């Protein structure tokens, strides 16, 4: 993604970050804040809420659209900037006096961060990947989840020992785990924890807010809220237009990303602890951030309405939708002998596909060959969703276990009743079961090779091609029921 969208990520995303930090920083300075506080406030408001924006796109099915790609590029650049922002807050909290001392402190912190990151990444590649291969071999879901949590905590502890933020350590742990073939299963397994901890995080933020601040200055907070959104939307709109986006798309993206993000709470909290921000300023800004996230659907609706207005007036055609790399693809559940043959057949026709399998060694070998295979349980709906089930054109269930194949077919049908599902069956009973669960077509494991042999033999003795095909179709049909005395 970085390579394919590098112009939008580092160009458009970089311009948006720098321009928003500068604009908000200048305004904060004009209101009498110290330079360090103004810089922190600029960083806080430059970030948008990835969780809110991506959820809004997903609900409308626009993640793969041109608008979705542009928004994704900006959000990805913001995610990349998380680590430098955490380091900056830490350095500012040490109280560098002048610009020279500040630059020196930032340089020292960056050098320390780079050294820590290199050590963590090397250890992660050498230790974590091997550790997870051993754990997967134990086939214990509880042990697998425990290892994921231990990895996050251990990495956070390591960065803390290096004098850096624990949040940076958690971020690095996610990067390390995302590089492994187990990432899809990890993401599926930690989803309940993510929802719970995110809920606790926002509960903690809400409990830390002082409603008296809102009661004292409701008008000022309202002006700050809509002023921030308007300023940020204007910057994103101008940057998007400068990078070749249409007026309509620029308006939609600016409305979608006009809010402040959840990361601002982390930065404000850290700045408050280090004494960079006063309690009153931190409270005021936290309330503005919270209200802007609440107002996100309204900003988004306004941006979409403005986009439609632009499109009705502009001579430019709407940006429309672009196919996603994992759009109209085939999901292959199971990547054993049969799954590999299916994958090779799809590749030969340049058809996009992704396979899901629980054999860690097989997945690792496939990935070394450059094949799109991820580790995970293909019978779980969450995992199939991660493989792009909602955008898939078909699913091939190539699992050799009859019960697992039945669960996979049922999971697909639960989510996509309209999707073609081609399943592998070991015998007539399995075929009947899979058909009853909603499989569109069933391939008998023993029947297909026999039919192929019969067709080849008939062809070898000169039987007409149409007769061979008709006979094969007749043999493939389910046998008619007969009475016991027949």
Secondary structure, DSSP 8 states (H G I E B T S, - for coil): -TTTTHIIIIIIIHHHHHHHHHHHHHHHHHTT--HHHHHHHHHHHH---HHHHHHHHHHHT-TTBHHHHHHHHHHHHHHHHHHHHHHHHHHHTT---SHHHHHHHHHHHHHHHHHHHHHHHHHIIIIIHHHHHHHHHHT-HHHHHHHHHHHHHHHHHHHHHTTS-HHHHHHHHHHHHHTSTTHHHHHHHHHHHHHHHHHHHHHHHHHH--HHHHHH-HHHHHHHHHHHHHHHHHHHHHHHHHTT--HHHHHHHHHHT-S--THHHHHHHHHHHTTSS-HHHHHHHHHHHHHHHHTHHHHHHHHHHHHHHHHHH-SS----B---TTSS-EEEE--SHHHHHHHHHHHHTT--EEEEES-HHHHHHHHHTT--EEES-TT-HHHHHHTTGGG-SEEEE--S-HHHHHHHHHHHHHH-TTSEEEEEESSHHHHHHHHHHT-SEEEEHHHHHHHHHHHHHHHHTT--HHHHHHHHHHHHS------TT-
